[in-house]
Each structure stands twice: as structure tokens, then as C-alpha cells.
Amino acid sequence: MTHPLPYRSHDHEACVSQALSDARRICAEKGARLTRLREQVLELVWQSHRPLGAYDILDILNGEGRRSAPPTVYRTLDFLLQMGLVHRIASLNAFVGCNQPDHHHTGCFLICRQCHNVLEIEASGIQKAIDSEARSHGFLNEETVAEVTGLCPACREEDGHD
């Protein structure tokens, strides 16, 4: 499945709409409630391809007239993580929407250090290599997340990098 690159033009409204539709379906299939707040937080995360921190989300919610507290936002993000609807970018302590919420997968992210856009990519080869190396040391890998920092095509062009 090909997903739009966040730093290239795409129908972002359709992108967000699809993410919310997927979330409703996945939560219904799992018997979980996608409350208005959970849906609102997910929508905020998807509105930009840039990672959002919990306090960024809190500021937006409070700016829209909601009186939310940090624990509420963290519980909401934990729910979205458990449902596989968002990923946590550990190096940024922030969250991005998952573009493959239907299956458990290796999180591999290309993070532009200049514009801060994040692109989730398929990383099955990386996962196989890590699992193989871990097994050779008797280690059972339970989860892999790879974060690659660099420059996206738009920022490379802007900076004159080849």
C-alpha cells in the first residue's frame, strides 16, 4: 500500500477522514469506545504530519474551549496507542498517526530535522535483520521502533543538498 508523503502534495482532508474512519471501525471491531475526546485528539494528531506532544495537544484543546488536564490527554493517547492508531516518536516525545492501523508492524519513521515532518515506512527487511541478530544472541525481540533523522526531499532542495 502506498501512502502519501507528508512533504508532498496530497488530499490531506481525505487522509484525515480515512484515519478517523479506520479508527471508528477498529474500535468497533475491538469493542472499544472511541469517545468524542479520543476522536478529537486523533484528529489533532492527523491534522499535521508533524509529531505533536501531549502538551501541544492540551494547548489546542484548551484553546478550543475544552478544559482538559494533562492526565486526561495522556490517558487518551495511551488508548490510541493501545488501539494501534498512533505511534510515539520517542526521540521527540511526541505522537503521529499510524497509517497502517489494521496490523501490528515495525514502526520505522523518517524524521526531517528541518521541517519536522514524519513519514512512516514499511520496514520488514529491517525487522527481519534485527530479529535474526537478536535470536543469534538468545534475545527475544518483542517490539522494534526505528527513527531515522535526516532531510526530506523538499528541505534538501531548499538547502541545495543533492
C-alpha positions in Angstrom: 0.0 0.0 0.0 1.4 3.4 -1.0 0.8 6.3 1.4 1.2 9.9 0.5 4.5 11.5 1.5 3.7 14.2 4.1 6.1 16.7 2.4 4.4 16.2 -1.0 1.0 17.4 -2.0 -1.9 15.1 -1.3 -5.5 15.3 -0.4 -5.0 15.9 3.3 -8.7 16.1 4.1 -9.2 12.7 2.7 -6.1 11.5 4.6 -7.6 12.7 7.9 -11.0 11.4 7.1 -9.7 7.9 6.3 -7.7 7.8 9.5 -10.9 8.7 11.5 -13.0 6.2 9.6 -10.4 3.5 10.2 -10.3 4.4 13.9 -14.1 4.1 14.2 -14.1 0.7 12.5 -11.1 -0.7 14.5 -12.6 0.4 17.9 -15.9 -1.1 17.0 -14.2 -4.4 16.0 -12.4 -4.4 19.3 -15.4 -3.4 21.4 -13.7 -0.2 22.5 -15.3 3.2 22.8 -14.0 5.9 20.6 -15.2 8.8 22.7 -15.5 12.3 21.3 -12.3 13.4 23.1 -10.4 10.3 21.8 -11.6 11.1 18.2 -10.8 14.8 18.7 -7.2 14.0 19.9 -6.7 11.6 17.0 -7.9 14.2 14.5 -5.4 16.7 16.0 -2.6 14.3 15.6 -3.5 13.6 12.0 -4.1 17.3 11.1 -0.4 17.7 10.6 2.3 15.2 9.7 4.5 16.8 12.3 4.6 15.0 15.7 2.5 16.5 18.4 3.4 16.3 22.1 0.8 15.8 24.8 1.2 19.5 25.9 0.8 20.7 22.3 -2.5 18.7 22.2 -3.5 20.1 25.6 -2.9 23.7 24.5 -5.0 23.2 21.3 -7.9 21.5 23.3 -7.8 24.3 25.9 -7.7 26.9 23.2 -10.8 25.4 21.7 -12.6 25.9 25.0 -12.2 22.4 26.5 -11.0 22.3 30.0 -8.6 19.3 29.8 -5.8 18.4 32.2 -2.6 16.6 31.3 -3.7 13.2 32.8 -6.7 13.2 30.5 -4.6 13.8 27.4 -2.1 11.1 28.4 -4.9 8.6 29.1 -6.4 9.4 25.7 -3.0 9.0 23.9 -2.5 5.7 25.8 -5.8 4.5 24.5 -4.9 5.5 20.9 -1.5 3.7 21.3 -3.2 0.5 22.6 -5.6 0.6 19.6 -2.7 0.9 17.2 -4.0 4.3 15.9 -0.9 6.4 16.8 2.8 5.9 17.3 5.0 7.5 19.9 8.2 9.1 18.5 10.4 8.6 21.5 13.2 10.9 20.4 10.7 13.8 20.2 8.4 12.6 23.0 5.5 13.2 20.6 2.9 11.3 18.6 2.0 10.7 15.0 -0.9 8.9 13.4 -0.4 5.3 12.3 -1.0 4.8 8.6 -1.3 1.0 8.9 -3.6 0.6 12.0 -5.0 -2.7 10.8 -1.9 -4.8 11.7 0.9 -4.8 14.2 4.1 -3.8 12.4 7.6 -2.4 12.9 7.5 1.3 13.4 10.0 2.9 11.1 10.0 6.7 10.8 11.8 9.1 8.6 12.0 12.4 10.6 13.0 15.6 8.8 15.2 17.5 11.2 14.4 20.8 9.4 10.6 20.8 8.8 9.8 18.1 11.4 7.6 16.1 9.1 7.5 12.4 9.8 6.9 9.6 7.3 6.1 6.1 8.5 7.5 3.5 6.1 7.4 -0.3 5.8 10.4 -1.8 7.4 10.0 -5.6 7.1 13.6 -6.1 6.0 14.9 -4.1 9.0 12.6 -6.1 11.3 13.9 -9.4 9.9 17.6 -8.3 10.3 17.0 -7.2 13.9 15.1 -10.3 14.8 17.8 -12.5 13.3 20.6 -10.7 15.1 18.6 -10.8 18.4 18.0 -14.5 18.1 21.7 -15.1 17.5 22.2 -13.7 20.9 19.4 -15.6 22.5 17.3 -12.5 22.8 13.5 -12.4 22.1 12.6 -9.1 20.4 9.1 -8.0 21.4 9.0 -4.6 19.7 11.1 -2.6 17.3 10.9 1.1 16.6 13.4 2.7 14.2 13.7 6.5 14.0 15.8 7.9 11.1 16.6 11.6 11.2 17.6 13.5 8.1 16.3 15.8 5.4 13.2 15.3 3.4 13.3 16.0 -0.4 11.7 19.4 0.0 14.2 20.5 2.6 17.1 19.0 0.7 16.1 21.0 -2.4 15.6 24.2 -0.3 19.1 23.8 1.2 20.7 22.8 -2.1 21.6 19.2 -0.9 21.9 16.5 -3.6 
